[in-house]
Amino acid sequence: MNIRKRPRLNEALESIKLFILQGYAEATEALDEYHEIKESSGEFTAGRYIIEVVMLINQEIQELKNAKG
């Protein structure tokens, strides 16, 4: 079982930017949502959101890798 640590905010934002460069439209949408949440509810709430998104993406990528064997 591979347990991944929870990324810090700066790590999560860098991951999202990398996903954007790789062409994932969902990452662009997530970053836009992060900025909207940050403006309306503050950095703490926005940070929790983007960290959760990155953790879900990383989990899905790992599951795909495991499925391919």
C-alpha positions as CSV (number, residue, x, y, z in Angstrom):
1,M,0.0,0.0,0.0
2,N,1.4,3.3,-1.1
3,I,0.6,6.1,1.4
4,R,1.1,9.6,0.0
5,K,1.6,12.6,2.2
6,R,-0.8,15.5,2.0
7,P,0.9,18.2,-0.2
8,R,1.4,21.7,1.1
9,L,-0.4,24.5,-0.6
10,N,2.6,25.5,-2.7
11,E,3.2,21.9,-3.8
12,A,-0.5,21.5,-4.7
13,L,-0.5,24.7,-6.8
14,E,2.7,23.6,-8.6
15,S,1.1,20.3,-9.3
16,I,-2.0,22.0,-10.7
17,K,0.2,24.2,-12.9
18,L,2.0,21.1,-14.2
19,F,-1.3,19.4,-15.0
20,I,-2.3,22.6,-16.9
21,L,0.9,22.5,-18.9
22,Q,0.1,18.8,-19.7
23,G,-3.2,19.9,-21.2
24,Y,-5.7,18.9,-18.5
25,A,-8.7,21.2,-18.9
26,E,-10.0,20.1,-15.5
27,A,-6.8,21.5,-13.9
28,T,-7.5,24.9,-15.4
29,E,-11.0,24.8,-14.1
30,A,-9.8,23.8,-10.6
31,L,-7.3,26.7,-10.5
32,D,-10.0,29.1,-11.6
33,E,-12.3,27.8,-8.8
34,Y,-9.4,28.1,-6.3
35,H,-9.0,31.8,-7.2
36,E,-12.8,32.3,-6.8
37,I,-12.9,30.5,-3.4
38,K,-9.9,32.5,-2.3
39,E,-11.6,35.7,-3.1
40,S,-14.9,34.9,-1.5
41,S,-13.9,32.6,1.4
42,G,-10.2,33.2,2.0
43,E,-6.9,31.3,1.4
44,F,-7.5,28.6,4.0
45,T,-10.7,27.3,2.4
46,A,-9.3,27.7,-1.1
47,G,-6.1,25.9,-0.1
48,R,-8.1,23.0,1.3
49,Y,-10.0,22.8,-1.9
50,I,-6.9,22.7,-4.2
51,I,-5.0,20.3,-2.0
52,E,-8.0,17.9,-2.1
53,V,-8.2,18.2,-5.9
54,V,-4.5,17.4,-6.3
55,M,-4.8,14.4,-3.9
56,L,-7.7,13.0,-5.9
57,I,-5.9,13.5,-9.2
58,N,-2.8,11.8,-7.8
59,Q,-4.9,8.9,-6.5
60,E,-6.5,8.4,-9.9
61,I,-3.2,8.5,-11.6
62,Q,-1.9,5.9,-9.2
63,E,-4.9,3.7,-9.8
64,L,-4.4,3.9,-13.6
65,K,-0.7,2.9,-13.1
66,N,-1.7,0.0,-10.9
67,A,-4.4,-1.2,-13.4
68,K,-1.8,-1.2,-16.2
69,G,0.4,-3.3,-14.1
